[in-house]
Each structure stands twice: as C-alpha cells, then as structure tokens.
Amino acid sequence: MTDRDSGTAGGGAHGLLHAFKALLAALSAALHTRLDLFASELEEERERLKQTLVLTLLLFFGLGLGFILLTIFLVALFWERGWLAAVGALAAVYLAVGIVAAFKLRNRFLTRPGLFPATLGELAKDRDRLRSSTRE
C-alpha cells in the first residue's frame, strides 16, 4: 500500500512541478511580450525626439535669420522717417511672438501624455487579470 501512496505522491509532485513550469513559461512569455512592446515604444519615442530636435533647430535657424534680415530691411526702409520707431515696433513684435511661443510650449509640456502608454496599459491589464484570478 505504501507503493501506491508513494506513486500517487510522486505523481502529484510531478503534476505540481509541471504546473509550476507551465506558469513560469506563461509568465516568461507575457514578460517577453511586454518587453518587446516597451522596446518598440522606446524606439518610437527616440525617433520622435530626433525629428523634433531637427525641426526645432531648423525652426530657430530659419526664423532667427529671417527676423534678422527683416529687421535690417525694415530699419533700412524707414531710415529717413523714424528708424527708431521701426526698431521699437519690431522688438515688440518679436517679444510678443516669444511670449506666445513660451506659453504654447509650457501648455504642450503640461498636457503631453506620459511615456509608454501602451506598455503601461498592458501591464495594468496584466495586474488586473492576476488580481481577479487570485480572488476566484
């Protein structure tokens, strides 16, 4: 009778070990999927940052050079009739553009979505599934 009990106990331990391995494999697969998602989102964010940086540099270069040349042109145009007023008006316009841009940039940083929303969403779903499965 002890042989049968030991066989059953060995089968139960084997079944428990098999279940543990299956659970470990499932967790590993889920982790691998989440890491792949995270890596692709990280790559997308890096590309977006590179594009934003290049466009920002082009913007500053183009607008800066354009504003300088426009200022020189307008001062030369009004040289005989109120060049000082032209310089003052252009300074006011440039300050207004800078202030509006600063407020828009501030608003953009305050309202931008967080990093890696898809990865965090999937991890939240995983957490909720695990919590609901442990309650049952």
C-alpha positions as CSV (number, residue, x, y, z in Angstrom):
1,M,0.0,0.0,0.0
2,T,2.9,2.3,0.6
3,D,4.0,1.8,-3.0
4,R,0.7,3.0,-4.3
5,D,0.8,6.0,-1.9
6,S,4.3,6.9,-2.9
7,G,3.3,6.6,-6.6
8,T,0.4,8.9,-6.1
9,A,2.5,11.4,-4.1
10,G,5.2,11.2,-6.8
11,G,2.6,11.8,-9.5
12,G,1.2,14.8,-7.5
13,A,4.6,16.3,-7.1
14,H,5.3,15.7,-10.8
15,G,1.9,17.4,-11.6
16,L,2.7,20.3,-9.4
17,L,6.2,20.7,-10.9
18,H,4.6,20.6,-14.4
19,A,2.0,23.2,-13.4
20,F,4.8,25.4,-12.0
21,K,6.8,25.1,-15.2
22,A,3.7,26.0,-17.2
23,L,3.1,29.0,-15.0
24,L,6.7,30.1,-15.3
25,A,6.5,29.7,-19.1
26,A,3.4,31.8,-19.3
27,L,4.9,34.5,-17.1
28,S,8.0,34.4,-19.2
29,A,6.0,34.8,-22.4
30,A,4.0,37.7,-21.0
31,L,7.1,39.4,-19.8
32,H,8.8,38.9,-23.2
33,T,5.7,40.4,-25.0
34,R,5.7,43.4,-22.6
35,L,9.4,44.0,-23.1
36,D,9.0,43.9,-26.9
37,L,6.3,46.4,-26.6
38,F,8.4,48.6,-24.4
39,A,11.3,48.4,-26.7
40,S,9.3,49.4,-29.7
41,E,7.7,52.3,-27.9
42,L,11.2,53.4,-26.7
43,E,12.4,53.3,-30.3
44,E,9.4,55.3,-31.5
45,E,10.0,57.9,-28.7
46,R,13.6,58.2,-29.7
47,E,12.7,58.8,-33.4
48,R,10.1,61.3,-32.4
49,L,12.7,63.1,-30.3
50,K,15.2,63.2,-33.1
51,Q,12.7,64.6,-35.5
52,T,11.6,67.2,-33.0
53,L,15.2,68.2,-32.4
54,V,16.0,68.6,-36.1
55,L,12.8,70.5,-36.8
56,T,13.4,72.8,-33.8
57,L,16.9,73.5,-34.9
58,L,15.7,74.3,-38.4
59,L,12.9,76.5,-37.0
60,F,15.3,78.5,-34.9
61,F,17.8,78.9,-37.7
62,G,15.2,79.9,-40.3
63,L,13.2,82.2,-38.1
64,G,16.3,83.7,-36.5
65,L,17.9,84.5,-39.8
66,G,14.6,85.7,-41.2
67,F,13.9,88.0,-38.3
68,I,17.4,89.5,-38.5
69,L,17.1,90.2,-42.2
70,L,13.5,91.5,-41.8
71,T,14.7,93.9,-39.1
72,I,17.6,95.1,-41.3
73,F,15.2,95.6,-44.2
74,L,12.6,97.5,-42.2
75,V,15.2,99.7,-40.5
76,A,16.7,100.5,-43.9
77,L,13.3,101.2,-45.3
78,F,12.4,103.6,-42.6
79,W,15.9,105.0,-42.2
80,E,14.9,108.6,-43.1
81,R,11.5,108.6,-41.5
82,G,11.6,107.1,-38.0
83,W,14.0,104.2,-37.9
84,L,13.9,104.2,-34.2
85,A,10.1,103.6,-34.2
86,A,10.6,100.7,-36.6
87,V,13.2,99.1,-34.3
88,G,10.9,99.5,-31.3
89,A,7.9,98.1,-33.2
90,L,9.9,95.1,-34.4
91,A,11.2,94.5,-30.9
92,A,7.6,94.5,-29.5
93,V,6.5,92.1,-32.2
94,Y,9.4,89.7,-31.5
95,L,8.7,89.8,-27.8
96,A,5.1,89.0,-28.4
97,V,6.0,86.1,-30.6
98,G,8.4,84.8,-28.0
99,I,5.8,85.1,-25.2
100,V,3.1,83.3,-27.2
101,A,5.6,80.6,-28.1
102,A,6.6,80.2,-24.4
103,F,3.0,79.8,-23.3
104,K,2.3,77.3,-26.0
105,L,5.4,75.3,-25.2
106,R,4.5,75.3,-21.5
107,N,1.0,74.2,-22.3
108,R,2.3,71.4,-24.5
109,F,4.7,70.1,-21.8
110,L,1.9,70.2,-19.2
111,T,-0.7,68.3,-21.3
112,R,1.5,65.8,-23.1
113,P,0.7,62.2,-22.4
114,G,3.0,60.1,-20.3
115,L,5.8,57.9,-21.7
116,F,5.0,54.4,-22.9
117,P,1.2,54.5,-22.6
118,A,0.7,51.1,-24.4
119,T,3.2,49.3,-22.2
120,L,1.7,50.7,-19.0
121,G,-1.8,49.9,-20.2
122,E,-0.9,46.3,-20.9
123,L,0.9,46.0,-17.5
124,A,-2.2,47.4,-15.8
125,K,-4.4,44.8,-17.6
126,D,-2.0,42.0,-16.5
127,R,-2.1,43.2,-12.9
128,D,-5.9,43.3,-13.0
129,R,-6.1,39.8,-14.5
130,L,-3.8,38.5,-11.8
131,R,-5.8,40.2,-9.1
132,S,-9.1,38.8,-10.4
133,S,-7.7,35.3,-10.8
134,T,-6.3,35.2,-7.2
135,R,-9.7,36.3,-5.9
136,E,-11.5,33.4,-7.5
